[in-house]
Amino acid sequence: MKPNRIMIVDDSPVELQHLKEIVSDAGYQVITAVNGQEAYDKAKTYKPDVILMDVVMEGVDGFEACRNITGDKDLSSIPVVFVTSKNQRADRVWGELQGGKAMISKPYTQDQILDTIAAL
């Protein structure tokens, strides 16, 4: 099944807008959140097909939000892709351990974002 509804989670308004433009211009419906708690709450309401999640955010960070989402039986099938400046090997391994399906390093290209969504 082709993903249709994409949630973008980032506390940077510039990053959020940039990702939103990439994803919406490709024809996807977009839901946004500015932190991990909002992402979890909106995921329960809107059930997105894919979540693009920043890691470094105030309060509930991306790793904790991913754990909350993948640990929820109603949300566990939603793939979480980290879009982050944290790009060390340890970050990638930790992201996978939290339930993340992929990690895209900032700065990213439009093709990286769209190709990753299409591969899920």
C-alpha positions, -999 to 999 in steps of 0.1 A, spaced: 0 0 0 14 34 -10 17 58 19 -7 88 17 -7 106 50 27 117 63 34 133 97 64 156 100 78 163 135 104 190 140 107 219 165 124 241 139 98 261 120 122 264 90 129 226 89 92 218 94 82 241 65 109 228 42 99 191 48 62 200 45 69 216 10 88 186 -2 62 161 10 31 180 0 45 190 -34 49 152 -40 12 148 -34 11 135 1 -13 148 28 8 163 56 2 165 94 27 185 115 38 184 151 65 204 169 75 179 196 74 143 205 43 145 228 23 163 201 35 137 176 22 108 197 -11 125 204 -17 134 167 -6 99 156 -34 84 178 -59 108 162 -48 108 125 -30 74 121 -4 86 95 11 61 71 47 74 78 62 97 104 93 118 97 107 127 131 135 150 143 155 136 173 166 167 192 135 184 206 125 199 239 105 177 263 98 144 246 126 139 221 123 119 189 137 87 203 113 87 232 84 96 209 94 67 186 94 43 216 59 56 226 45 51 191 61 17 184 51 5 218 14 14 213 -5 -15 198 -27 9 178 3 27 163 31 1 162 27 -5 125 35 32 116 71 34 103 91 62 120 120 77 99 144 99 118 154 131 100 182 145 122 216 161 125 226 132 148 244 110 122 269 90 142 269 52 140 258 50 176 228 73 168 217 51 140 220 19 161 201 36 190 174 48 165 169 13 153 167 0 189 139 26 195 119 12 166 130 36 138 128 21 103 154 45 88 175 76 95 181 105 71 209 129 80 205 167 78 212 183 54 191 160 32 179 162 -4 144 161 -17 152 127 -33 164 112 0 131 121 17 108 109 -12 128 78 -19 127 68 18 89 73 20 84 53 -13 106 24 1 84 19 32 
